Amino acid sequence: MSEALLCEETQAKLAVSPLGRELLAIFQQENISTLFQPIVNLKKRSVYAFECLTRGPENSPLYSPINLFGLAMEQGCLLQMDVLARNVAIRNFVSASSFHQNQAKVFINVTVSSLLDKNHRSGKTLELLAQSQLDLSQVVIEITELQPIDDCEIFLTALNHYRSMGFKVAIDDLGSGYNGLKLWSAVKPDYVKIDKHFISNIDTQADKYRFMETILILAKGLGTKVIAEGVETEQELHILEKLGVDFVQGFLLKRPSALPTLSLAYKWPDKRQVTVNDNETVKVINKHYKWVEPSETVYEVSEFLLNNPDISFVPVVDKGQPIGMVWRHTLMNVLATQYGRNLHARKAIRKFMDEPLVYDVKTPLVDVSNDITEMGEQDKSAFIITQSGKYGGCGSFMDLLKVMTDLKIRSAKYANPLSGLPGNVPIQNKIQQYLNGNMAFKVIYVDVDHFKAYNDCYSFEQGDQVISAIANVLESVMTGKEGFVGHIGGDDFVIVTEEDYEMVSNRVLDEFYMVSQSFYTEEDRNRGGIRALDRDGESQFYPMMTLSLGVLLVHPDIFDHTQKLSSIATKAKKGAKSAGGNQYFVIDSRDYIED
């Protein structure tokens, strides 16, 4: 008897109530449907996977999954409903689409209660996959919490059984369930989905922004990919992109639908990009490598690798589109097993390819370097480079490292020796790049109020420590965000960014205030400043140091070069200083009328 079929005792129990009889009919007729909601890769801005969402019969109180699975749990048949939903989801996904042939992943919900059920029989999902064309490596088991985990050991044993067969694991709705971080720590999932509560209005609520920052730091340390759920506004999506979230899903991107589709409801605006010299993009390390079609056999590819011992990877390209990468060490390990060659030689190479790292030929080298550093890909050595979406070649990590080292050496020539930040030449070059791209951005001039008095009273050495601390504050605020931090000289700094200037400015002011307290003695802190001699030798009271931020909102088609822009940005800085410091003053370039 299939687990999805109910025993006579359960059927009799269901038959005594109207809702019970409706649930019984659902089991008997398998009268449930599956909706598919795409999970979008934010770096590639394309569909990465589909989550399978179960629905009961239309125009029924059991249409809602909350009601459907809630009643099943009350009636003691949650395991059977879980298995039925899983089977129907896989069948519908395979029959409704060809995406399983393109390595799209599918997220299938499994409740904690089912994994803990003593009647749970392993192998059902594998049986279904064997009958379909879906590879088990594409299936992600998404753990949904309907109750607390009382016996963690049994739960982990059941879950690790899935992992041992090759399934990936995701935790659903982190932050809303019973177990939260405890479950994350125990399971060590491949993916963690952040509950929509923390995503809603993340663009306006600083506590949610900081929560997501913390989660991303934790995820990076644990090797977990983050999926943000419930994205409904463009502003939320923008913040998640800037934070570096891996994947998103929500109504903004696409509502759940009966047919999985690669098209999205949302289209990213055609944003003009900052122009970058070719010698600072992956174009400079692009080399042509032999590629193979996905239908070529393992034998053919292995023979090529054996005849070319210096080659460690082979790109897989289908009709001009890069779809995978085959690594020498992985393929040779497969063939080196006792019956490896006999078992696998005739199989298509697509079965042994990895999802590749792919970058457009115009991608800045620094972006690729940051991605690879964050991912920590120790067993890979190259990425694919495309041009106009088609395969164009590959770049090796070693070549990337060499070029990045050269760029850093050249950049160091123009760096401020005290702060280590880029100096005037790279600052002007960066602003000019934005202007050449004819795009909107912000220039935030940062100046320290009452710095000279502090320098004179405490010491030049301690003054240098203040400058270093400001540089650290600015870099900390801009970490993970789109922008550039430079040191003009002395106590003058600049931020060039596309970010929300209000969020950046407020964080800079807040963080500097906290750091600045340690610069003063307790006596000076208590009286709110210091006494120092002015230029005439007279004793004068100087308040504690604050920052004045002059913000210039730069719009396309207003400035051709940096000279006029810098002049107006200086006026914004003076406006902040004249207002008393510890605040920012904004000039909109569209409204500015030069005297």
C-alpha positions, 0 to 999 in steps of 0.5 A: 500500500502506498503511503499516500493511501490511507488505512481503513481506520483513518478513512473511517475517521475522516468520513464522520465530518464534512471536511473530513470527507472532503479530505478523503476525496482529495486522497482518493482522487489525488485532487490537488494541484501544483503552482510553481513560483520561480526563485531568481538568481540575483547576480544573473537576474534569471530563474534559478529554480522553482518552488512547488506550492500545493493547492487543494480543490478550487472553490473549497475551504481546503484550497489553502495549503494552511487549511489543507495541511492543517486538517491533515495534521489534525486528522493524523494523516500529514505524512500521507498528504506530504507524500501525495503533494511531493509526488504530484509536484514532481509529476507536474513539474516534469510533465509541464516543462522541459526545464528539468533538461536544463538543470533548473532546480525544484524546491519541494516542501517536506514538513518536519512532522513527516520526517519524524513520523515513524511510518515514514518510508524512505525511497518513495521520492527516489522511485518517482524520480527514477520514473521521470527525467528529473535528476535527484541533484536538481531536487531541493528538500525544503523543510517546513516547520509546522511544529517544534522538533522534540527529537532532534536526533531522529530528525537529523537522521531522516534528513541526512538520509536524503542528503546521502542520496544527493538531495540538497536541503533548504530551511523555509521561513527562517525567523518565523518557525519554532526552531530558527537558528537552532535548526540552521545550526543543526542541519547546516542547510545548502539554502536558507529562506528568510521569512517575508516579515524581514523583507517587507519594507527593508528599504525603510526599516533600519532594523530589518536591514541590519538583521539581513546584514547579520544573516548574510555574514552568518550564511557566508561563514556556514557556506549557506545560500540565502533566499529572500522571500516575499519581495513585493516592491522594487525598492526592496529588491534594490536593497537586497541586490545591494546587500548581496543576497543570493536569490529572491522570490516574490510577487514582484518577480512572478506570482505562482502559476500552473506552468513553470516559465523562465519569463519574469513579470519584473524587468530590471531597468536599462540602467546605464553603467559606469564605463570601465576600461577594457584593461579593468574587465574580464576581457583582458584575461579572456582566452579561447578554450575548446568546448564540447556539446552536452551530448558528447560522451564521457569517453570522448571528453576523457580522451581529450583530457588525457591527450591534453594533460595541461587542461583542467576543465572543459566548458559545455556549450549548447547552441552557443549558450554555456550551460556547464563546466566539466572538471578534470579531477571530477571526471577522472575520479568517476572513471577511476572507480572499479567499474567507472569506465564501463558504467559511465563511458557512454553517458552524455557529459551533461550528467557530469558537468557543474553549474558554471560561473559565467560573466559578461566580457564587460564585467569589472575584474574587481566584481569577479574577484569579490564574487570568487572570494565570497564563494570560496570555490577551492576546487574550481579554477576558471569561469566562463566569459560571454559576449552578447550572451554567447560563449566567448571563452574562459578566464582562469583564477590564476590570470585573474589574481595576476591582473588584480595584483598589478591593478592594486600595485598601480592603485597604491601609487595614488593611495593616501599613505595615512588612510590607505584609501584612493587619493585624488587621481583615482577619485577624479577618474571614478567620478569621470567614469560615472559622468561618461556613463551618463547616469545618476549618482551621488557625491558625498563630501565628508569633512571633520568639524573642529579637527584642528583644535583636537590635533593641537590639543591632543597630538598629531599622532592621535589626530592621525588615528582619528583620520584612520578611524574615519576611513574605517567608518566610511569603508564599513558603511559602504561594505557590500554596497555600490560605491567608492570611498576616497581620501582627498587629503587632510580631514577631507574624504569623499563617497561616490555612490548610487545608494540611498544617500540618506541611509549612507549619510545617517549611518556615517554620522551615527557610526562616527559619533560612537567611535569619536567618544573614545578619542577624548578623555573622560573629562572632555567627554563630560564637558562636551569638548576641549579648551584650546588656544585659537590663532590669537593665542586666546583660550577658547572652547571647542565642541567635540568633533563631528562630521559635515556631509555635503551631498550632491545629487548628480543627474545625467546630462548636467556635468561633462567633467569633474571640475564644475561638479567638484565646485558645487559639491564643495558648496554642499559641504560648506552648507553642512558646516554652516548648519552646525555640523553632525548633519548633511546638506543636500544640493540637487544638481537639477535645481542648482543655479550658479550665481 
